[in-house]
Amino acid sequence: MSALPKCPKCSSEFAYEDGDVYVCPECAHEWSKVATESTDEKRIVHDAHGNVLQDGDTVTVIKDLKIKGSSSVVKVGTKVKNIRLVEGDHDIDCKIDGIGAMALKSEFVKKA
């Protein structure tokens, strides 16, 4: 039995085949089998200004970011060193001094 890919939108493991597309029963996202087979290359992540980000880069936060479940805020101009790119909505994993481990969206940072 071949393993079906996870949903690219919600990462659900319950995707199924329907003709020439895959379908996610959790979020109703549909994507082509052909597109899945040809996307073996690494995803390219861009910052807010269109610069390509890579693992280990240093970035600067360009907007005050509220932290869910806390009254803390990541202030504009905060430098984040040694980022790690991951799949998903929040595509940057990092550690921020004074706050700890966080996941950030690339649209709220610029390459330093």
mmCIF file of the C-alpha atoms, coordinates in Angstrom:
data_MODEL
# 
_entry.id   MODEL 
# 
loop_
_atom_site.group_PDB 
_atom_site.id 
_atom_site.type_symbol 
_atom_site.label_atom_id 
_atom_site.label_alt_id 
_atom_site.label_comp_id 
_atom_site.label_asym_id 
_atom_site.label_entity_id 
_atom_site.label_seq_id 
_atom_site.pdbx_PDB_ins_code 
_atom_site.Cartn_x 
_atom_site.Cartn_y 
_atom_site.Cartn_z 
_atom_site.occupancy 
_atom_site.B_iso_or_equiv 
_atom_site.pdbx_formal_charge 
_atom_site.auth_seq_id 
_atom_site.auth_comp_id 
_atom_site.auth_asym_id 
_atom_site.auth_atom_id 
_atom_site.pdbx_PDB_model_num 
ATOM 1   C CA . MET A 1 1   ? 0.000   0.000  0.000   1.00 0.00 ? 1   MET A CA 1 
ATOM 2   C CA . SER A 1 2   ? 1.458   3.354  -1.020  1.00 0.00 ? 2   SER A CA 1 
ATOM 3   C CA . ALA A 1 3   ? 1.492   6.225  1.438   1.00 0.00 ? 3   ALA A CA 1 
ATOM 4   C CA . LEU A 1 4   ? -0.677  9.169  0.398   1.00 0.00 ? 4   LEU A CA 1 
ATOM 5   C CA . PRO A 1 5   ? 0.712   12.679 0.927   1.00 0.00 ? 5   PRO A CA 1 
ATOM 6   C CA . LYS A 1 6   ? -0.461  14.924 3.757   1.00 0.00 ? 6   LYS A CA 1 
ATOM 7   C CA . CYS A 1 7   ? -2.754  17.816 2.933   1.00 0.00 ? 7   CYS A CA 1 
ATOM 8   C CA . PRO A 1 8   ? -0.598  20.849 1.990   1.00 0.00 ? 8   PRO A CA 1 
ATOM 9   C CA . LYS A 1 9   ? -3.147  23.224 3.538   1.00 0.00 ? 9   LYS A CA 1 
ATOM 10  C CA . CYS A 1 10  ? -3.886  21.680 6.963   1.00 0.00 ? 10  CYS A CA 1 
ATOM 11  C CA . SER A 1 11  ? -1.345  18.777 7.159   1.00 0.00 ? 11  SER A CA 1 
ATOM 12  C CA . SER A 1 12  ? -4.090  16.213 7.672   1.00 0.00 ? 12  SER A CA 1 
ATOM 13  C CA . GLU A 1 13  ? -2.981  12.609 7.221   1.00 0.00 ? 13  GLU A CA 1 
ATOM 14  C CA . PHE A 1 14  ? -6.431  11.500 6.016   1.00 0.00 ? 14  PHE A CA 1 
ATOM 15  C CA . ALA A 1 15  ? -6.191  12.604 2.372   1.00 0.00 ? 15  ALA A CA 1 
ATOM 16  C CA . TYR A 1 16  ? -7.670  10.281 -0.233  1.00 0.00 ? 16  TYR A CA 1 
ATOM 17  C CA . GLU A 1 17  ? -7.542  9.871  -4.011  1.00 0.00 ? 17  GLU A CA 1 
ATOM 18  C CA . ASP A 1 18  ? -10.457 10.960 -6.188  1.00 0.00 ? 18  ASP A CA 1 
ATOM 19  C CA . GLY A 1 19  ? -9.636  10.410 -9.837  1.00 0.00 ? 19  GLY A CA 1 
ATOM 20  C CA . ASP A 1 20  ? -6.613  12.537 -10.720 1.00 0.00 ? 20  ASP A CA 1 
ATOM 21  C CA . VAL A 1 21  ? -6.689  14.662 -7.541  1.00 0.00 ? 21  VAL A CA 1 
ATOM 22  C CA . TYR A 1 22  ? -6.146  14.205 -3.826  1.00 0.00 ? 22  TYR A CA 1 
ATOM 23  C CA . VAL A 1 23  ? -8.875  15.428 -1.436  1.00 0.00 ? 23  VAL A CA 1 
ATOM 24  C CA . CYS A 1 24  ? -8.621  16.351 2.254   1.00 0.00 ? 24  CYS A CA 1 
ATOM 25  C CA . PRO A 1 25  ? -11.772 15.390 4.208   1.00 0.00 ? 25  PRO A CA 1 
ATOM 26  C CA . GLU A 1 26  ? -10.949 17.816 7.042   1.00 0.00 ? 26  GLU A CA 1 
ATOM 27  C CA . CYS A 1 27  ? -10.551 21.103 5.146   1.00 0.00 ? 27  CYS A CA 1 
ATOM 28  C CA . ALA A 1 28  ? -11.977 20.094 1.713   1.00 0.00 ? 28  ALA A CA 1 
ATOM 29  C CA . HIS A 1 29  ? -8.755  21.153 -0.045  1.00 0.00 ? 29  HIS A CA 1 
ATOM 30  C CA . GLU A 1 30  ? -8.116  19.471 -3.410  1.00 0.00 ? 30  GLU A CA 1 
ATOM 31  C CA . TRP A 1 31  ? -4.759  19.274 -5.174  1.00 0.00 ? 31  TRP A CA 1 
ATOM 32  C CA . SER A 1 32  ? -3.451  17.582 -8.288  1.00 0.00 ? 32  SER A CA 1 
ATOM 33  C CA . LYS A 1 33  ? -1.507  14.319 -8.206  1.00 0.00 ? 33  LYS A CA 1 
ATOM 34  C CA . VAL A 1 34  ? 0.772   15.671 -10.948 1.00 0.00 ? 34  VAL A CA 1 
ATOM 35  C CA . ALA A 1 35  ? 1.640   18.764 -8.919  1.00 0.00 ? 35  ALA A CA 1 
ATOM 36  C CA . THR A 1 36  ? 2.463   16.608 -5.895  1.00 0.00 ? 36  THR A CA 1 
ATOM 37  C CA . GLU A 1 37  ? 4.774   14.324 -7.859  1.00 0.00 ? 37  GLU A CA 1 
ATOM 38  C CA . SER A 1 38  ? 6.695   17.203 -9.453  1.00 0.00 ? 38  SER A CA 1 
ATOM 39  C CA . THR A 1 39  ? 7.235   19.217 -6.232  1.00 0.00 ? 39  THR A CA 1 
ATOM 40  C CA . ASP A 1 40  ? 10.150  17.239 -4.829  1.00 0.00 ? 40  ASP A CA 1 
ATOM 41  C CA . GLU A 1 41  ? 12.215  20.410 -4.695  1.00 0.00 ? 41  GLU A CA 1 
ATOM 42  C CA . LYS A 1 42  ? 12.594  22.418 -1.503  1.00 0.00 ? 42  LYS A CA 1 
ATOM 43  C CA . ARG A 1 43  ? 10.043  25.173 -0.902  1.00 0.00 ? 43  ARG A CA 1 
ATOM 44  C CA . ILE A 1 44  ? 11.337  28.737 -1.226  1.00 0.00 ? 44  ILE A CA 1 
ATOM 45  C CA . VAL A 1 45  ? 10.431  31.122 1.605   1.00 0.00 ? 45  VAL A CA 1 
ATOM 46  C CA . HIS A 1 46  ? 10.516  34.902 1.096   1.00 0.00 ? 46  HIS A CA 1 
ATOM 47  C CA . ASP A 1 47  ? 10.528  37.688 3.680   1.00 0.00 ? 47  ASP A CA 1 
ATOM 48  C CA . ALA A 1 48  ? 8.244   40.745 3.579   1.00 0.00 ? 48  ALA A CA 1 
ATOM 49  C CA . HIS A 1 49  ? 10.468  42.423 0.966   1.00 0.00 ? 49  HIS A CA 1 
ATOM 50  C CA . GLY A 1 50  ? 10.841  39.390 -1.306  1.00 0.00 ? 50  GLY A CA 1 
ATOM 51  C CA . ASN A 1 51  ? 14.317  38.298 -0.182  1.00 0.00 ? 51  ASN A CA 1 
ATOM 52  C CA . VAL A 1 52  ? 14.883  34.538 -0.083  1.00 0.00 ? 52  VAL A CA 1 
ATOM 53  C CA . LEU A 1 53  ? 15.305  33.147 3.444   1.00 0.00 ? 53  LEU A CA 1 
ATOM 54  C CA . GLN A 1 54  ? 17.450  30.147 4.369   1.00 0.00 ? 54  GLN A CA 1 
ATOM 55  C CA . ASP A 1 55  ? 18.117  28.147 7.531   1.00 0.00 ? 55  ASP A CA 1 
ATOM 56  C CA . GLY A 1 56  ? 20.518  29.990 9.831   1.00 0.00 ? 56  GLY A CA 1 
ATOM 57  C CA . ASP A 1 57  ? 19.685  33.503 8.585   1.00 0.00 ? 57  ASP A CA 1 
ATOM 58  C CA . THR A 1 58  ? 19.192  36.469 10.893  1.00 0.00 ? 58  THR A CA 1 
ATOM 59  C CA . VAL A 1 59  ? 15.931  38.387 10.487  1.00 0.00 ? 59  VAL A CA 1 
ATOM 60  C CA . THR A 1 60  ? 14.354  41.506 11.977  1.00 0.00 ? 60  THR A CA 1 
ATOM 61  C CA . VAL A 1 61  ? 10.686  41.770 13.009  1.00 0.00 ? 61  VAL A CA 1 
ATOM 62  C CA . ILE A 1 62  ? 8.902   44.565 11.077  1.00 0.00 ? 62  ILE A CA 1 
ATOM 63  C CA . LYS A 1 63  ? 5.655   44.729 13.081  1.00 0.00 ? 63  LYS A CA 1 
ATOM 64  C CA . ASP A 1 64  ? 4.676   44.436 16.756  1.00 0.00 ? 64  ASP A CA 1 
ATOM 65  C CA . LEU A 1 65  ? 3.509   40.829 17.191  1.00 0.00 ? 65  LEU A CA 1 
ATOM 66  C CA . LYS A 1 66  ? 1.165   39.882 20.023  1.00 0.00 ? 66  LYS A CA 1 
ATOM 67  C CA . ILE A 1 67  ? 1.863   36.480 21.553  1.00 0.00 ? 67  ILE A CA 1 
ATOM 68  C CA . LYS A 1 68  ? -1.221  34.294 21.921  1.00 0.00 ? 68  LYS A CA 1 
ATOM 69  C CA . GLY A 1 69  ? -2.005  33.367 25.507  1.00 0.00 ? 69  GLY A CA 1 
ATOM 70  C CA . SER A 1 70  ? 0.299   36.023 26.908  1.00 0.00 ? 70  SER A CA 1 
ATOM 71  C CA . SER A 1 71  ? 0.394   39.760 27.445  1.00 0.00 ? 71  SER A CA 1 
ATOM 72  C CA . SER A 1 72  ? 3.888   39.904 25.912  1.00 0.00 ? 72  SER A CA 1 
ATOM 73  C CA . VAL A 1 73  ? 4.668   41.508 22.574  1.00 0.00 ? 73  VAL A CA 1 
ATOM 74  C CA . VAL A 1 74  ? 7.560   40.987 20.163  1.00 0.00 ? 74  VAL A CA 1 
ATOM 75  C CA . LYS A 1 75  ? 8.563   44.571 19.351  1.00 0.00 ? 75  LYS A CA 1 
ATOM 76  C CA . VAL A 1 76  ? 9.436   46.048 15.968  1.00 0.00 ? 76  VAL A CA 1 
ATOM 77  C CA . GLY A 1 77  ? 13.183  45.809 15.313  1.00 0.00 ? 77  GLY A CA 1 
ATOM 78  C CA . THR A 1 78  ? 13.730  42.651 17.365  1.00 0.00 ? 78  THR A CA 1 
ATOM 79  C CA . LYS A 1 79  ? 16.591  40.667 15.793  1.00 0.00 ? 79  LYS A CA 1 
ATOM 80  C CA . VAL A 1 80  ? 16.106  36.925 15.555  1.00 0.00 ? 80  VAL A CA 1 
ATOM 81  C CA . LYS A 1 81  ? 19.247  34.879 14.906  1.00 0.00 ? 81  LYS A CA 1 
ATOM 82  C CA . ASN A 1 82  ? 19.629  31.385 13.487  1.00 0.00 ? 82  ASN A CA 1 
ATOM 83  C CA . ILE A 1 83  ? 16.132  30.797 12.107  1.00 0.00 ? 83  ILE A CA 1 
ATOM 84  C CA . ARG A 1 84  ? 14.913  27.394 10.921  1.00 0.00 ? 84  ARG A CA 1 
ATOM 85  C CA . LEU A 1 85  ? 12.456  27.100 8.012   1.00 0.00 ? 85  LEU A CA 1 
ATOM 86  C CA . VAL A 1 86  ? 9.561   24.668 8.434   1.00 0.00 ? 86  VAL A CA 1 
ATOM 87  C CA . GLU A 1 87  ? 6.423   23.708 6.511   1.00 0.00 ? 87  GLU A CA 1 
ATOM 88  C CA . GLY A 1 88  ? 3.111   25.265 7.498   1.00 0.00 ? 88  GLY A CA 1 
ATOM 89  C CA . ASP A 1 89  ? 1.391   28.593 8.029   1.00 0.00 ? 89  ASP A CA 1 
ATOM 90  C CA . HIS A 1 90  ? 4.053   29.823 10.472  1.00 0.00 ? 90  HIS A CA 1 
ATOM 91  C CA . ASP A 1 91  ? 7.103   28.947 8.407   1.00 0.00 ? 91  ASP A CA 1 
ATOM 92  C CA . ILE A 1 92  ? 9.930   30.113 10.704  1.00 0.00 ? 92  ILE A CA 1 
ATOM 93  C CA . ASP A 1 93  ? 10.947  28.418 13.968  1.00 0.00 ? 93  ASP A CA 1 
ATOM 94  C CA . CYS A 1 94  ? 13.254  30.423 16.209  1.00 0.00 ? 94  CYS A CA 1 
ATOM 95  C CA . LYS A 1 95  ? 14.212  31.435 19.740  1.00 0.00 ? 95  LYS A CA 1 
ATOM 96  C CA . ILE A 1 96  ? 13.728  35.038 20.774  1.00 0.00 ? 96  ILE A CA 1 
ATOM 97  C CA . ASP A 1 97  ? 15.741  36.416 23.694  1.00 0.00 ? 97  ASP A CA 1 
ATOM 98  C CA . GLY A 1 98  ? 13.502  37.067 26.684  1.00 0.00 ? 98  GLY A CA 1 
ATOM 99  C CA . ILE A 1 99  ? 10.557  35.177 25.187  1.00 0.00 ? 99  ILE A CA 1 
ATOM 100 C CA . GLY A 1 100 ? 11.721  31.710 24.126  1.00 0.00 ? 100 GLY A CA 1 
ATOM 101 C CA . ALA A 1 101 ? 10.804  29.385 21.272  1.00 0.00 ? 101 ALA A CA 1 
ATOM 102 C CA . MET A 1 102 ? 8.381   30.806 18.725  1.00 0.00 ? 102 MET A CA 1 
ATOM 103 C CA . ALA A 1 103 ? 6.968   30.224 15.277  1.00 0.00 ? 103 ALA A CA 1 
ATOM 104 C CA . LEU A 1 104 ? 6.772   33.284 13.022  1.00 0.00 ? 104 LEU A CA 1 
ATOM 105 C CA . LYS A 1 105 ? 5.255   34.023 9.642   1.00 0.00 ? 105 LYS A CA 1 
ATOM 106 C CA . SER A 1 106 ? 7.790   35.118 7.042   1.00 0.00 ? 106 SER A CA 1 
ATOM 107 C CA . GLU A 1 107 ? 5.557   38.040 6.004   1.00 0.00 ? 107 GLU A CA 1 
ATOM 108 C CA . PHE A 1 108 ? 6.364   39.821 9.312   1.00 0.00 ? 108 PHE A CA 1 
ATOM 109 C CA . VAL A 1 109 ? 10.159  39.697 9.084   1.00 0.00 ? 109 VAL A CA 1 
ATOM 110 C CA . LYS A 1 110 ? 12.907  41.114 6.869   1.00 0.00 ? 110 LYS A CA 1 
ATOM 111 C CA . LYS A 1 111 ? 16.334  39.661 6.247   1.00 0.00 ? 111 LYS A CA 1 
ATOM 112 C CA . ALA A 1 112 ? 18.994  41.419 8.314   1.00 0.00 ? 112 ALA A CA 1 
# 
